[in-house]
Amino acid sequence: MNANASLEVVSKPELRDATARVLTIDCIRAYDHNPRRSENPEYLRIKASIRAQGMDRPLVVTQRPGDMDYLIYAGGNTCLRILQELYKETGDKAFHRVHCLVMPWKEESDVLLAHLRENDLRGDLTFIDRAQAVLEAKQLLLAELGTPEISQRQLETLFRERGYGVS
Protein backbone atom coordinates (compact mmCIF):
# COMPACT_ATOMS: atom_id res chain seq x y z
CA MET A 1 0.00 0.00 0.00
CA ASN A 2 1.34 3.43 -0.93
CA ALA A 3 2.09 5.31 2.32
CA ASN A 4 1.21 8.72 0.86
CA ALA A 5 -2.21 7.54 -0.33
CA SER A 6 -2.88 5.97 3.06
CA LEU A 7 -2.13 9.25 4.82
CA GLU A 8 -4.36 11.12 2.40
CA VAL A 9 -7.32 8.81 3.00
CA VAL A 10 -6.95 8.69 6.80
CA SER A 11 -6.77 12.49 7.01
CA LYS A 12 -10.29 12.90 5.58
CA PRO A 13 -12.57 14.11 8.41
CA GLU A 14 -15.25 11.48 7.78
CA LEU A 15 -12.67 8.73 8.33
CA ARG A 16 -11.63 9.80 11.85
CA ASP A 17 -13.54 6.93 13.45
CA ALA A 18 -12.35 4.28 10.98
CA THR A 19 -10.57 1.13 12.10
CA ALA A 20 -7.83 -0.40 9.93
CA ARG A 21 -8.29 -4.10 9.12
CA VAL A 22 -7.20 -6.65 6.56
CA LEU A 23 -10.24 -8.45 5.14
CA THR A 24 -10.73 -11.13 2.53
CA ILE A 25 -12.65 -10.12 -0.56
CA ASP A 26 -15.27 -12.83 0.01
CA CYS A 27 -16.58 -10.98 3.09
CA ILE A 28 -16.96 -7.64 1.24
CA ARG A 29 -19.92 -6.82 -0.98
CA ALA A 30 -20.40 -4.04 -3.52
CA TYR A 31 -22.78 -1.34 -2.35
CA ASP A 32 -26.26 -2.25 -3.59
CA HIS A 33 -27.28 1.41 -4.02
CA ASN A 34 -24.14 2.27 -5.98
CA PRO A 35 -24.75 5.52 -7.88
CA ARG A 36 -22.70 4.27 -10.84
CA ARG A 37 -25.03 2.16 -12.95
CA SER A 38 -22.78 1.93 -16.00
CA GLU A 39 -19.31 0.39 -16.16
CA ASN A 40 -16.47 2.61 -15.01
CA PRO A 41 -14.85 4.04 -18.17
CA GLU A 42 -11.43 3.57 -16.51
CA TYR A 43 -12.08 -0.11 -15.69
CA LEU A 44 -9.33 -1.64 -17.85
CA ARG A 45 -6.74 0.94 -16.77
CA ILE A 46 -7.58 0.39 -13.09
CA LYS A 47 -7.43 -3.38 -13.53
CA ALA A 48 -4.00 -3.19 -15.20
CA SER A 49 -2.74 -0.98 -12.38
CA ILE A 50 -4.01 -3.28 -9.63
CA ARG A 51 -2.62 -6.33 -11.44
CA ALA A 52 0.81 -4.71 -11.70
CA GLN A 53 1.09 -2.91 -8.36
CA GLY A 54 -1.77 -3.97 -6.12
CA MET A 55 -4.05 -1.54 -4.34
CA ASP A 56 -2.47 1.81 -3.56
CA ARG A 57 -5.09 2.76 -0.96
CA PRO A 58 -7.38 0.81 1.35
CA LEU A 59 -10.99 0.07 0.57
CA VAL A 60 -13.36 1.95 2.86
CA VAL A 61 -16.08 -0.38 4.12
CA THR A 62 -18.88 -0.46 6.67
CA GLN A 63 -21.21 -3.08 8.08
CA ARG A 64 -24.97 -2.85 8.35
CA PRO A 65 -26.30 -3.84 11.78
CA GLY A 66 -26.84 -7.58 11.94
CA ASP A 67 -24.92 -8.31 8.71
CA MET A 68 -21.92 -10.62 8.65
CA ASP A 69 -20.47 -9.13 5.47
CA TYR A 70 -18.99 -5.70 4.95
CA LEU A 71 -20.01 -3.38 2.12
CA ILE A 72 -18.16 -0.70 0.23
CA TYR A 73 -18.69 2.60 2.06
CA ALA A 74 -17.28 5.31 -0.23
CA GLY A 75 -16.26 4.43 -3.75
CA GLY A 76 -14.35 1.23 -4.42
CA ASN A 77 -17.00 -0.97 -6.04
CA THR A 78 -14.89 -1.10 -9.22
CA CYS A 79 -11.75 -2.01 -7.27
CA LEU A 80 -13.58 -4.75 -5.38
CA ARG A 81 -14.89 -6.24 -8.64
CA ILE A 82 -11.39 -6.13 -10.12
CA LEU A 83 -9.86 -7.81 -7.06
CA GLN A 84 -12.49 -10.56 -7.30
CA GLU A 85 -11.74 -11.06 -11.00
CA LEU A 86 -7.97 -11.04 -10.51
CA TYR A 87 -8.19 -13.56 -7.68
CA LYS A 88 -10.42 -15.81 -9.80
CA GLU A 89 -8.07 -15.48 -12.80
CA THR A 90 -4.78 -15.93 -10.94
CA GLY A 91 -5.47 -17.54 -7.57
CA ASP A 92 -2.92 -15.06 -6.19
CA LYS A 93 -3.57 -14.46 -2.47
CA ALA A 94 -2.40 -10.85 -2.94
CA PHE A 95 -5.77 -10.21 -4.58
CA HIS A 96 -7.72 -12.10 -1.91
CA ARG A 97 -6.73 -10.06 1.16
CA VAL A 98 -7.12 -6.29 1.12
CA HIS A 99 -6.34 -3.46 3.51
CA CYS A 100 -9.56 -1.75 4.60
CA LEU A 101 -10.73 1.12 6.71
CA VAL A 102 -13.90 0.04 8.53
CA MET A 103 -16.34 2.89 9.15
CA PRO A 104 -18.95 2.60 11.87
CA TRP A 105 -22.49 2.27 10.53
CA LYS A 106 -24.65 5.40 10.68
CA GLU A 107 -27.52 5.37 8.21
CA GLU A 108 -28.14 4.08 4.70
CA SER A 109 -28.32 7.63 3.33
CA ASP A 110 -24.83 8.38 4.70
CA VAL A 111 -23.37 5.52 2.66
CA LEU A 112 -25.10 6.62 -0.53
CA LEU A 113 -23.98 10.23 0.00
CA ALA A 114 -20.41 9.02 0.64
CA HIS A 115 -20.49 7.25 -2.75
CA LEU A 116 -21.84 10.38 -4.41
CA ARG A 117 -19.08 12.53 -2.82
CA GLU A 118 -16.40 10.10 -3.93
CA ASN A 119 -17.70 9.93 -7.50
CA ASP A 120 -18.08 13.72 -7.68
CA LEU A 121 -14.47 14.17 -6.54
CA ARG A 122 -13.33 12.04 -9.47
CA GLY A 123 -15.83 13.73 -11.78
CA ASP A 124 -16.71 10.53 -13.59
CA LEU A 125 -20.36 10.00 -12.72
CA THR A 126 -22.79 10.54 -15.58
CA PHE A 127 -25.48 13.19 -15.18
CA ILE A 128 -28.29 10.61 -15.22
CA ASP A 129 -26.53 8.36 -12.65
CA ARG A 130 -26.00 11.37 -10.38
CA ALA A 131 -29.62 12.51 -10.75
CA GLN A 132 -30.98 9.02 -9.99
CA ALA A 133 -28.71 8.71 -6.94
CA VAL A 134 -29.80 12.12 -5.61
CA LEU A 135 -33.43 11.04 -5.97
CA GLU A 136 -32.68 7.75 -4.20
CA ALA A 137 -30.84 9.62 -1.41
CA LYS A 138 -33.91 11.84 -0.99
CA GLN A 139 -36.14 8.77 -0.62
CA LEU A 140 -33.76 7.24 1.95
CA LEU A 141 -33.69 10.49 3.93
CA LEU A 142 -37.50 10.74 3.89
CA ALA A 143 -37.74 7.19 5.25
CA GLU A 144 -35.05 7.81 7.90
CA LEU A 145 -36.69 11.07 9.01
CA GLY A 146 -40.16 9.51 8.97
CA THR A 147 -41.64 12.30 6.89
CA PRO A 148 -43.59 12.04 3.63
CA GLU A 149 -42.24 15.26 2.08
CA ILE A 150 -39.34 17.68 2.25
CA SER A 151 -38.73 20.96 0.45
CA GLN A 152 -35.87 21.35 -1.99
CA ARG A 153 -34.25 23.86 0.37
CA GLN A 154 -34.50 21.45 3.32
CA LEU A 155 -33.09 18.66 1.17
CA GLU A 156 -30.20 20.82 0.04
CA THR A 157 -29.48 21.72 3.69
CA LEU A 158 -29.56 18.06 4.76
CA PHE A 159 -27.22 17.09 1.91
CA ARG A 160 -24.83 19.91 2.78
CA GLU A 161 -24.84 18.96 6.49
CA ARG A 162 -23.86 15.44 5.43
CA GLY A 163 -21.02 16.71 3.25
CA TYR A 164 -22.65 16.61 -0.16
CA GLY A 165 -23.24 19.89 -1.93
CA VAL A 166 -25.90 19.88 -4.61
CA SER A 167 -27.81 22.76 -6.14
N, C-alpha and C positions, 0 to 999 in steps of 0.2 A: 504494500500500500504506500503510495506517495505521501510522505510526511507533510508536505506543504498543503496538499488537498485535504488531508485529515484535519489540520489546524483550521483551515478555511471553513470546513463544515461544522466543526465543533464550536466555532466562535459565533455561529448564527444564534440570535437570542432564543428562537423557538426550540433550540436543541439543548438548552441549559440542563434540562432534567433527564437527558438521554443517558442510557447505560450502554457501554460497549460490550458486545458479545460476538462470538464466532458461532454462526448457525449453519446448518446444512440446508441446501436449497430445497430439499423435500419438505421442510417445515415452514416454508415461506410461500405465500400465495400472492398473485398479482391483485391489485386493488380492483374490486368488482364494479366500482363507479368511476373507473379511470376516464378522465376527460378526453384522452386521445382515443378516438374510435377508428382511425386509420393507421396504417403501419408507419412507424417513424421513418422519415425520409433518409435519416442517417444510419439506418439499421446495419447495413453491410459494413460501413466504416467503423461503427462501434464494435461490431462483432470481430472484425479484424484486429482492432486495438486490444480488446479483451483477450483474444486468442494469443496475441504476441506478448502482452505485458501484464495481463491480469487486470483486476479492478484497481483503479487509482484512487478510489474513495469508497467509504463504506456505504452499504445500502441503509436507508433509514426505514425502519419498520415499526409497527405497533401491533397490539393484540387486543381484539375485541373481548369484552368480558365473557368468560365462559368458553372461549375458543382455545383449542390446543395449538393451532397454527398461528403464525405471524402473517401480517399483510404489509405490503409496501405502503409507507406513510406519505412520502413526498417525492414523487418522481422515482424512477428506477424500475418500472415495469418492463421496459425494453431490456435493461441489463439483466434482470432476473430471467427473462425468456431466453436471452443469449446464453447465460450460464447453464440453464437447463439443456439447451441444445448442444453446447460444447461438451458438457459432461456425458450426454447420451452418445455423441459422436466419438469422443476420445476415451472416455472412462477415466480421465485424469482427475484425481482427487482435488487438484488445485481449483477445479471448477465446481466442486461439490460443497466445499466449505467457504463461507464468505464472512468477512468482517461486517458487522452491522452496528448501528446505533438504534437502540430500542427506546422508542418514545412511549411515555405512559398514555393510556387511552383517555381521551376527553369525550368527544362526541363525533358522530359520523360526519357532520358538516365540517368539522375541523380538518379531517383527513382529506375530504374533497377539496377544500380551499387550499390546503397545503400542496396538493397536486396542481391546482390551477396556478398558484404562485410559482412553483418550480417550472412549469411549462411556459409561463409568461416571461420568466427570467431568461429562458433560452430563446424565446420568441418563435417557437416552432409549432404552435398550436393553431390549427386552422380556425377561421372565424366561426364556422358553423359548430365545430367541436367546442369552442370556448362558449358560444351562446347556449348550447345545450347543457353544458356543465354548470353555467351560471343559473339556468332555470332549475336544474336538478338541485343545486345548492340551496336555492330559495325554498324548494319543496321540503328539503331536509330541515332547514331552519324553522319553517312553519310547524312541522311535526314536533321538533324539539321544544319549541316555545309554546306549543299547544294552542296556537291561534290560527283561525282560518284565513286571515288576510294580513298583509303588511304593505305599507306604502313604499314606493320606490325610494324615497328619501330615507325611510327607516331601514330598508334593505341595504342601501349604500352605506349607511352608518354601521350596521352590523358587520358587513363585509370589511369595512375599513378597520373596525375594532379588532377583527380577527386577522388583520394583516394583508387583506386583499383589496386593493383599490380598483374600483370599476365605476365607470360613469354611465 
